[in-house]
């Protein structure tokens, strides 16, 4: 459905001006980028470390949080220590 709608809108915009579909898609992409970034910042809090912000959020919502980032960081450190020892 989205492809059909985009095709029809693009064709109609092209009849107005050949650059109009490109200007419209650029504006739409910028708006979506700003909304997504602001939403992410609102979710985590402005200026907090992601790990701390997610920990606060999980505590506030009463969800047990398992940090896969810390696990992969620890595993990477283990692998580098194992390769140095060998």
C-alpha positions in Angstrom: 0.0 0.0 0.0 2.8 2.4 0.9 4.6 1.8 -2.4 1.4 2.5 -4.4 0.7 5.7 -2.4 4.4 6.8 -2.8 4.2 6.1 -6.6 1.0 8.1 -7.0 2.2 11.0 -4.9 5.6 11.0 -6.6 3.9 11.1 -10.0 1.6 13.9 -9.0 4.4 15.9 -7.5 6.5 15.4 -10.7 3.7 16.9 -12.7 4.0 20.1 -10.6 7.8 20.3 -10.8 10.4 17.7 -11.7 12.3 18.4 -8.5 9.3 18.3 -6.2 9.3 14.6 -5.4 13.0 14.9 -4.4 12.4 18.0 -2.3 9.4 16.3 -0.6 11.3 13.1 0.2 14.2 15.1 1.6 11.9 17.1 3.8 10.1 14.0 5.0 13.4 12.2 5.8 14.6 15.3 7.8 11.3 15.4 9.7 11.4 11.7 10.5 15.1 12.0 11.6 14.4 14.9 14.0 11.3 13.1 15.5 13.2 9.8 15.9 16.2 11.5 17.5 14.0 13.7 19.9 12.0 10.6 20.8 15.2 8.7 21.6 16.5 11.5 23.7 13.2 11.9 25.6 13.2 8.1 26.3 16.8 8.1 27.7 17.0 11.6 29.1 19.1 14.3 27.7 22.8 13.9 28.5 22.7 10.6 30.4 24.9 7.6 29.7 22.8 5.1 27.7 23.6 2.3 30.2 22.6 4.4 33.2 19.5 5.8 31.5 18.3 2.3 30.5 18.9 1.0 34.0 16.9 3.9 35.5 14.1 3.3 33.0 13.9 -0.4 33.7 13.8 0.3 37.5 11.1 2.8 37.0 9.0 0.4 34.9 9.8 -2.6 37.2 11.5 -4.6 34.5 14.6 -6.7 35.1 17.2 -5.5 32.7 20.0 -7.7 31.4 22.7 -5.7 29.7 24.0 -7.5 26.6 26.4 -4.6 26.0 28.3 -5.3 29.2 28.3 -9.1 28.4 29.8 -8.5 25.0 32.3 -6.1 26.5 33.4 -8.6 29.1 33.6 -11.4 26.5 35.8 -9.2 24.3 38.1 -8.4 27.2 38.4 -12.1 28.0 39.2 -13.0 24.4 41.9 -10.3 24.2 43.4 -11.6 27.5 43.3 -15.2 26.3 45.1 -14.2 23.1 47.7 -12.3 25.0 48.3 -15.2 27.4 48.8 -17.6 24.5 
